[in-house]
Amino acid sequence: MNIIAAVDQNWGIGNNGRLLVQIPLDQQMFRKDTLGKIVVMGRKTFEGLPGQRPLDGRINIVLSTKPDFSPKGVIVTKSVEETLSLLEGYKDKNFGEQDIFVIGGGQIYRAFLPYCDTAHITQIEYAYSSDVHMVNLEEDPEWMMTEESDELTYFDVIFYFRKYQRIHE
Ligand SMILES: NC(=O)c1ccc[n+]([C@@H]2O[C@H](COP(=O)([O-])OP(=O)(O)OC[C@H]3O[C@@H](n4cnc5c(N)ncnc54)[C@H](OP(=O)(O)O)[C@@H]3O)[C@@H](O)[C@H]2O)c1
């Protein structure tokens, strides 16, 4: 299972329910990586999507404990366990572990990190004001950076695409 996130220097991912910054190349990469796949997100991240609509061309799974939360075009699950058993069922429909992307936000990254072995991280070289953070994989001995792009820029924003992998003992 994959994690995909854009983080700042402090591994911040959002502020006031919104992304820290929108970088077109990052958004294109996100679309390319997740199209045709299964995306797993929290209710707050879903509500931050444009028009509160599911991401097109992807199976959208949204976690929420709210009994009346049932937006069109998404599958709502009520727990991590329910989500994992739903995902298990997709394995019979030709989706493998590599076809599942945990797309945020902070609560959901934290809850699913133990089940993930690959993280696609867009690292932005700036410290924004941020009220939600992703686990810092640089400080986690179970994870190692295995790929890194050249330095990329969007106006004055410097960023890198990095891939981290869980180290199997
Ligand atoms: N930089 C990035 O790549 C990136 C990506 C995604 C999001 N973000 C940012 O992250 C922020 C949102 O993150 P967040 O941590 O506040 O919220 P979140 O993880 O998106 O959603 C939290 C909600 O998910 C539901 N939930 C969480 N754990 C659950 C569980 N075990 N079982 C059932 N439901 C569960 C709950 O919904 P109910 O309250 O309905 O029960 C909870 O309130 C925003 O600022 C967003 O822009 C950044």
The ligand as an SDF file (V2000), in Angstrom:
LIG
                    3D

 48 52  0  0  0  0  0  0  0  0999 V2000
   -0.1970   17.8450    1.8380 N   0  0  0  0  0  0  0  0  0  0  0  0
   -0.8960   16.7840    1.5030 C   0  0  0  0  0  0  0  0  0  0  0  0
   -0.4310   15.9430    0.7310 O   0  0  0  0  0  0  0  0  0  0  0  0
   -2.2790   16.6040    2.0580 C   0  0  0  0  0  0  0  0  0  0  0  0
   -3.0740   15.5440    1.6430 C   0  0  0  0  0  0  0  0  0  0  0  0
   -4.3430   15.4160    2.1920 C   0  0  0  0  0  0  0  0  0  0  0  0
   -4.7980   16.3230    3.1210 C   0  0  0  0  0  0  0  0  0  0  0  0
   -4.0000   17.3420    3.5030 N   0  0  0  0  0  0  0  0  0  0  0  0
   -4.4440   18.3070    4.5080 C   0  0  0  0  0  0  0  0  0  0  0  0
   -4.6620   17.6180    5.7310 O   0  0  0  0  0  0  0  0  0  0  0  0
   -5.6590   18.3220    6.4960 C   0  0  0  0  0  0  0  0  0  0  0  0
   -6.7320   17.3620    6.9330 C   0  0  0  0  0  0  0  0  0  0  0  0
   -6.1560   16.3560    7.7570 O   0  0  0  0  0  0  0  0  0  0  0  0
   -6.8380   15.9170    9.1410 P   0  0  0  0  0  0  0  0  0  0  0  0
   -5.8990   15.0180    9.8540 O   0  0  0  0  0  0  0  0  0  0  0  0
   -7.3470   17.1280    9.8430 O   0  0  0  0  0  0  0  0  0  0  0  0
   -8.1470   15.1260    8.6560 O   0  0  0  0  0  0  0  0  0  0  0  0
   -8.3560   13.8190    7.7360 P   0  0  0  0  0  0  0  0  0  0  0  0
   -7.3710   12.7480    8.1150 O   0  0  0  0  0  0  0  0  0  0  0  0
   -8.4720   14.1970    6.2990 O   0  0  0  0  0  0  0  0  0  0  0  0
   -9.8450   13.3890    8.1670 O   0  0  0  0  0  0  0  0  0  0  0  0
  -10.1170   13.1790    9.5250 C   0  0  0  0  0  0  0  0  0  0  0  0
  -11.4910   12.5490    9.6410 C   0  0  0  0  0  0  0  0  0  0  0  0
  -11.4500   11.2330    9.1050 O   0  0  0  0  0  0  0  0  0  0  0  0
  -12.2880   10.3900    9.8790 C   0  0  0  0  0  0  0  0  0  0  0  0
  -11.4790    9.3700   10.5320 N   0  0  0  0  0  0  0  0  0  0  0  0
  -10.1880    9.4610   10.9590 C   0  0  0  0  0  0  0  0  0  0  0  0
   -9.7890    8.2930   11.4930 N   0  0  0  0  0  0  0  0  0  0  0  0
  -10.8500    7.4540   11.4140 C   0  0  0  0  0  0  0  0  0  0  0  0
  -11.0660    6.0970   11.7950 C   0  0  0  0  0  0  0  0  0  0  0  0
  -10.0940    5.3600   12.3690 N   0  0  0  0  0  0  0  0  0  0  0  0
  -12.2800    5.5560   11.5630 N   0  0  0  0  0  0  0  0  0  0  0  0
  -13.2580    6.2780   10.9470 C   0  0  0  0  0  0  0  0  0  0  0  0
  -13.1210    7.5720   10.5810 N   0  0  0  0  0  0  0  0  0  0  0  0
  -11.9320    8.1320   10.7940 C   0  0  0  0  0  0  0  0  0  0  0  0
  -12.9730   11.2630   10.9000 C   0  0  0  0  0  0  0  0  0  0  0  0
  -14.1520   11.7390   10.2680 O   0  0  0  0  0  0  0  0  0  0  0  0
  -15.5210   12.0510   11.1200 P   0  0  0  0  0  0  0  0  0  0  0  0
  -15.2000   13.2480   11.9470 O   0  0  0  0  0  0  0  0  0  0  0  0
  -16.5270   12.2930   10.0570 O   0  0  0  0  0  0  0  0  0  0  0  0
  -15.7790   10.8200   11.9410 O   0  0  0  0  0  0  0  0  0  0  0  0
  -11.9860   12.3890   11.0650 C   0  0  0  0  0  0  0  0  0  0  0  0
  -12.5540   13.5880   11.5640 O   0  0  0  0  0  0  0  0  0  0  0  0
   -6.1620   19.4380    5.5780 C   0  0  0  0  0  0  0  0  0  0  0  0
   -5.4970   20.6490    5.8960 O   0  0  0  0  0  0  0  0  0  0  0  0
   -5.7640   18.9540    4.1920 C   0  0  0  0  0  0  0  0  0  0  0  0
   -5.5990   20.0270    3.2710 O   0  0  0  0  0  0  0  0  0  0  0  0
   -2.7550   17.4990    2.9910 C   0  0  0  0  0  0  0  0  0  0  0  0
  1  2  1  0
  2  3  2  0
  2  4  1  0
  4  5  1  0
  4 48  2  0
  5  6  2  0
  6  7  1  0
  7  8  2  0
  8  9  1  0
  8 48  1  0
  9 10  1  0
  9 46  1  0
 10 11  1  0
 11 12  1  0
 11 44  1  0
 12 13  1  0
 13 14  1  0
 14 15  2  0
 14 16  1  0
 14 17  1  0
 17 18  1  0
 18 19  2  0
 18 20  1  0
 18 21  1  0
 21 22  1  0
 22 23  1  0
 23 24  1  0
 23 42  1  0
 24 25  1  0
 25 26  1  0
 25 36  1  0
 26 27  1  0
 26 35  1  0
 27 28  2  0
 28 29  1  0
 29 30  1  0
 29 35  2  0
 30 31  1  0
 30 32  2  0
 32 33  1  0
 33 34  2  0
 34 35  1  0
 36 37  1  0
 36 42  1  0
 37 38  1  0
 38 39  2  0
 38 40  1  0
 38 41  1  0
 42 43  1  0
 44 45  1  0
 44 46  1  0
 46 47  1  0
M  CHG  2   8   1  16  -1
M  END
$$$$
